[in-house]
């Protein structure tokens, strides 16, 4: 993926800030510890019943440094590097680290609390293990999409381009569509987005983005782009018909 806004489009940010490197190294070190000692995952992952009933109060913090496999950590760290680097450059390391930790811990508290509201439907949720930096990463993705909403993002696979404001809805759609028993924590993803939204709203960074006036303006732009594409298509068809007439007559 890349964001259009640099001199030349390319994969990844132009600079990787030290705070991003440090977070990636910390996650990698913990992942190696998991491989050497399974107890790290057992005690560090987030279990709602253990948090609320056994007093394992550290879990909303420790779960966000653990990962279920190489693909899991690779995807989270790639997203952190891709989108977090630009936020860290714009915000500075202290603000970015505070935001990252708040989103991760806040998502953890939501993960630990949500099963108690649906325990009659899914009682197994009270003893399920959740781990991964996805809650914090989703918070970073939301902050990126709200900071640069009109920046173009290009997926490598599938090769689809879209504006950054649609990043979070698109990811939720894909995760729901392709969740074939992969034990994806949609509550954790949504929790990170909710915490990030509340944090950014308190900072005054999302107050006007989704106002009535902004929504009307975006709707008008969308209709104008559709009309422009229709006109271009008609011009293309007319030109194609003229070329066919010259060829066959």
N, C-alpha and C positions, 0 to 999 in steps of 0.2 A: 504494500500500500504506500501511497505517497500523498502529500498535500501540495496542491498547486499554490504557489506563492513565493517560491524561491526563483532564482534566475533560470534554473533548469530543473525540470521534474526529475525525481530520482527516488530510489528506495531509501527510506530512513531520514532522520534529521541530519542537518549539516554538522552539528556538534552534539556530543553526548556529555551532559554536565556531570561533575563528580558525584553528586547526590544520587543520580540514576545508576551510575556504575556501582556505588556502594550498596544500594538496595538490591541490585542484581547479584552482587557477590554474596550478600547476606543470605538471600534466598538459595543460592547455589550451595553455600556451606551447610545450611540446615538440611537441604535435600541430601547431601552426602552423609550427614549424621543419621538421617532416616535409614539409609541403606545399611549403615553399620550397626544401628541400634533400633529395633522396632519399637522399643518403649517410648522413643521420642514421639512417634506418631500416635501411639496409644494414649499418652498423657497430654500431648499437645493439641490434638484435634478437638473440635468443639462438639460436646455432647450436651444437649439441653438439660437432661436430668442431672448430669454430673455438675453442671454449672449452678443450677438453682437448688438442688437438693443435697449435693455432696460438698458444696463450697469450693469447687474448682474455678475460682474467679479469674485465673490467669488465661483461661481458654479463649475468650474473645480476642485476646492479643496474640497468643501463640499459634492459633489455627491458621493465621494469614501468612505464616512463614513456611508452612508445610504444603506438600503437593503429592498427588496420588501417583504420579508417574512422570516420565521424561516429557511426553507430549503435553501434559498439563502445565508443568513449569515453563516449558519452552514457549507455549502460546501466551501465558501471562507475562513473561519477561519480554517477549517480543512486543506486545502491546504497550507495556510500560516504557520500553525504550522508544518505540515509534511515536507515541503521543505524549508521554510524560516528559520527554526531553525538552520539548518546546515550552511546556508549561513551566518547568523548572527554570529555564532560561528567562522566561518572562516574569516569574514570581520571585525567584531567588530560592536558595536551598532550604532555608528555615521554614518559610511559608509553605513550600511544596511538601516537605516532610511532615509538617503538622497536618496538612490537608490529607495526605496519604494515610497517615495513622488514624486520623479521625474517621475517615471513610471505612477503613478496614475494621476497626474496633466497633464502630457504630453498626456496620453490617453484621458483625458477630453477635451483638446484643439482639438484633432483630431475629437472626437465625435461632438464637437460644430461646427467644420468647414466643415466636410464631407457633411452634407446635402445641403450646398450651391452649391456643385458641381453636385448634382443629383436632384436639386429642381424641374427641369422640369419633371423628372420621378416620384419622390415621394415628393411632396410639404409638405405632412404631417410630414415629418422628421424634419422640422423647429420648430415644436411645440411639439415634442415628449419628454417625460421625461425619462432620463437615470439616474440610480443610482446603486451603488454597487462598491465593491473593486476589481472587476475582472480584470480591467486594470492593477492595481498595482500587483495583484497576478500573472497574466500571465507574467509580467515582472520578478517576482521572479522565476517562473517556468522555464523561458528561461535561466536565470542566473544559476540556478541549473543544467539544462541539458547541458550547455556549460562548467560549471566548472568540472562536473563529468560525461562526456558523456558515459563512458563505465559501469557505475554503473547499476545494474539490478533492475528494479522496478517491483513489483508484484501487480497487481490489485486484490482486494478481490472479486469484481463482475464486469465483468466476470473474472474468474481466469486466467489471461493472463500475462505472463512475457515478458518484453522487455527492451531494453537498454534505458537509460535516454535521449539519443540524439533524440529519437523518441517521447518524451513526448509531445512536442508542436504539431507536425503534428497529433499525435493520438488524442489529445484533440480537435483540430479543426475538424477532421473527425467526431468524435462522436457528437460534438455539432451541426454540420451541418446535420448529419444523423438523429438525434433525435430531431431536432427543429420543433416540431409540434405546431406552434403557441404559443410558450412560451415566445415570445418577448425577445429573447436573443440578446444582443448587440454584434454581431460579429465584428463590427467596433471598439468597445471598447476593445475587446480581442486582435484584431490585432494591435490596437494602442499601447497597453501596450507592446506587443512584439517588435514593431518597435522602440519605445522609448528605451526599454531595449537594443536592438541590437545596436543602435547608441551610447548609453552611454558606453556599454561594449567595443565596437569597438574603441571608443576614448580612453578608458583606456588600449587598447592594449591586451584585453583578448580574442578576437575572430579572430585575424588577420590571424592565420595559421590553424584554425580549419577546414575551408572550402576551403583551397587552392587546386589547381589542384593535387598536390602531395598527400595531405591527402585524397582527393576523390578517386584517383587511388588506394591508399593503402586500403581504406575501401572496394572498389569494389573487390579487390583481396581477402581480408579476407572473404567477403561474398561468393565468388565463392568457396573458399577453404572449408568453412563450409558446403556448399551445397554438394560438392563432398564427404566430410567426412560423412555426413548423408546418402548419397547414398550408400557408402561402408558399413556402419553399417547396413543399411536396407538389403543389399544383404547378409551379414553375418547372420543376423537374419533369413532371409528366408531359407538360406541353412541349418541352424541348425534346423529350424522347419521341413523341409522336411526330414532330417535325423532322427529326432525323430518320425515322422509319419511312416517312413519305418521300424523302429525298432518295432513300435507298431503293425503294421498290417502284417508283413511278418516274 
